[in-house]
């Protein structure tokens, strides 16, 4: 084999090697860009989730604060009804059924919960829904207590007080479960 043939043979072998190397480099570059995009999206999603989970907890705390503030006049009114110093058909008693500040805070909590539904994951959505239901039932327990005093039946009044305690406990339990699930989602490496 002379030098000319050797050069042609070397070039023939080298050209596919260079082309193969170029194709592999191109693919590796595309994969790196795609992986970087996926990682950036996951980071953005985690930040959005964290922001909305915190907003949900803040809205929940405001809602619970307003509910606690509403509990005091409900308890006072029910005691006044028992003592005979307040009539159940009075404006003061009837006003306790739909306090605008409680409704406003529940609506806000529901709005933030909808953002969590969109951001997910489904597990957190279920926990947020459970919290919202528990808080709504807790507010409903106030109306249940008021209604029990309207009927005046002692067994209904006792059941209403138990319901208030149960809904308070349920709210605390669903809150703990939400926080635990949110913490898990936010600390998972690929969520």
N, C-alpha and C positions, 0 to 999 in steps of 0.2 A: 504494500500500500504506500503510495507516495504521499507527500505532505499535502497536496491539494485535496486528495480524497479524504485524508484524515481531518482536514479542516471542515470539509463539507459534512462529514459524519458527525463531528463534534457540534457543529451548528445545528444539525438536524436533531440531535439529542438535547441540546441546550434550549432550543426554542420552545418545545412543549413544557420543559421544566420551568422556564420563565413564565409561560402562560398559566401553567397550573399554580405556580406561586402567586401570580397576580389574582387569579380567581379566588384562591383561598384567602388572600389578604383582604380582598373586597368583601367576601362573605363575613369574615371575622369583624371587619369594620362595621358592616351593617348590623350584625348581631350585637356588637357593643353599643351602638347608637340605640337600637331597639331596647336592649336591657336597661340602658340608662334612662330612656323615656318611661319604661315601666316602673323603675325605681322612683323616679321623680313623681309620677302619678300616685303611686302608693304613699309616698311621703305627703303629698298634697292632701290625699284622701284622709290619711291619719290625722293631719292637722285640722281638717274640716270636722271630722268626727269629734275630736277632742274639744274643739270650740263649741260645737252644738251639744255635746254631753254636758259640758260645764254650764251652758245657757239653760239647759233643761233643769239641772240641779238648782241653779239660781232661781229660776221661775218657780220651781217646786218649793223652795224655802220661803219665797214671798207668799205663795199660796197657803202654805201651812201656817205662816205667821198670821195671815188674815183669818184663817179658819180658827186659830186659837183665840184671836181677838173676838171672833163672832161667838165662840163657845160661852164666853162670860155672860153676855146679855141673854143668851138662850137659857143658861142655868138660872140666872137671876129672875127671868120672866117665868120660868116653870115653878120656881119657888114662890113667886108672888101669886101665881095662879092657885097653888096649893093653899096658900095662906088666905086667899080670897081678896087680896088687894089689887089684883089685875084680872080683867075679864079677857077670855080668849078671843072675843070678837072685837076687842079694842084695836085701834090703829097701831099702838106700840107693840102689841103681840103679833099682829098680822105682818108688820114690817120685817119681822125676823125671818120670814120664809124665803125671801129673794133679795138678799143684800147685794147691791150693785158691786161693791168692792170684791166680794167673793166670786161673783160671776165673772168679773173682769179678770181676776187672777187665774181662774180656771180656764178661761178662753185663751189667755196668754200661754199657759202651760200646754194646752192643746195645740196651739200654733207651733210651738217649739218642738213638740212631739212629732208633728208632721214633717219637720225638717229631718228628724232622726229616722223617720220611715224612709225618706229618700236616700239618706246616706248609708243606712244599714250598719252592720249586717242584720239579717233577719232576727237573730237571737237578741240583739239589743232592742230592736223594734218591739219584740214581744215583751221584754222587760219594761220598756217605757210605757207601753200600752197597759201593762198590769199596774204600774204606778199611777197612771192617770185614772184608771178605773177605781183603784183603792181610794184615791183622794176624792173622787166624785162620790163614792159611797160614804166616805167620811162626812162630806157635806150633807149628803142625804140623811145621815143619822141625826143631824140637827132637826131636820124636818120631821123625821120619825118621832123624835122626842116631843116636838111641839104638837104633833098630831095626837100622840098618846095623852097629852095633857088636855087636849080638846075633848077626847072621849071620856077622860077621867077614870078609866079602868086601871086599877092598880097593876094588874098583870101586864098590861100593855106598857105602862110606864116603866116597870122593872125590865121588861124585854128591851125597851128603847135605850135604857141606860147601859145594858149589856152590849147592845149593838154599837153604841158610841165607843165603848172600850175595845170591842172587837175590830171595828174599822180603824181605830187608831193603831192597834197592833199590826193590822194588815198593811197599813201604809208604811210603817217602819220596816216590816219584813220585805215588802216589794222594793223599797228604797235600797236596802242592803243588797238585795239580789241584783238590782240595776247597777249599783256601784261596782260590785264584784265582777259582773259581766263586762262592764265598760273598761275596767282596769285590765281585764284579760285581753280584750280586743286591742287595746292601745299598746300593750306590751308584747304582743305576738310579733315575730319578725316579719311575717308576710301577710298582714291583714289589710 
